[in-house]
Amino acid sequence: MPVKKLKTYLDENKVKYVVIKHSSAFTAQEIAAKSHVSGKEFAKTVIVKVEGKMAMAVLPASYQVDFELLKEIFGSAHVSLAKEAEFQRFFPDCEIGAMPPFGNLYDMEVFVAETLAEDDEIAFNAGNHTEMIKMSYADFERLVEPRVFKFSWKTVSMPGDPSERWALE
């Protein structure tokens, strides 16, 4: 069970958390809805490459990574979304797309969207598509020591306008 490694780590560090089981879901927004957690509070983990090195970009489920902002932050022209085949080996105990945002357990740097860092709690995939963990953001930050940046966009809809709009947050 993929969640075992993470639960052991949290228990060893005396962190209070809740494991929430849900029916199988594959998108962060779908998991948040099934678990009755706000899309802003549910964190999705996106694997990015910065100068060829894998890293975790952790942001609210209702947001998207802005790669141009990440390029500016790192002063690099080489920041991109990693392909599953490139990062799958880093997570032998996780289902693809359900990696928890604990880069320290997988030898990866973690970048957290500023908006997510403003929340009291954080919820995220527990390594599979049927369980999530909810815990305090302060404990997450203490254990993971992420770098916090503004690098994401939120989809917003305008009243009467069915087209999507993007707002930097």
C-alpha positions, 0 to 999 in steps of 0.5 A: 500500500503506497500510503504506508511509507508516508504514514510511517514518516508522519507518525515518526514525526508526530504529525496529526493527520487524517486519511480520507478514503474515496472512490477511485478518482484521477484528477485533483478537482475530482478528488477534492469534490468527492472528498468535500475539500475545497479545490483551493485546499487540495494540493496537486503535485505536478512534476516539472523539469528545471534545467533537466532536474526533476522537481515537484510543483505543488499547487491548488487543484483549481490552478495551473502551472505558469511555466513562463513564471517558473522560467523567470523565477529560475532565470532559465529557458529550460523549465517544462512539464516532465513526462510520466516515463521520465519520472515514474522510476522516482515513485516506485511505491506510488500510482502515477499521478497520485504522488504525495507532495513530499519531495524529501521522501523522493529526493526532489526539491518542492516548490509550493504555490504561494496561494496554497501556503496561505491555507491552514490545512493541506490535503493531497493524494496519499500515493494512490487514487483512493486515499488522501491525507489532510494535515496542517500546512505548518506541519507540511512546511516543517517536514518538507521545507518547500520553496514558496513562489507565485507560479500558478493561474486559476481558472475563473469564469465570467458571468454570462461568458462560458469561455475560460479566463485565467487570473494570476493569483 
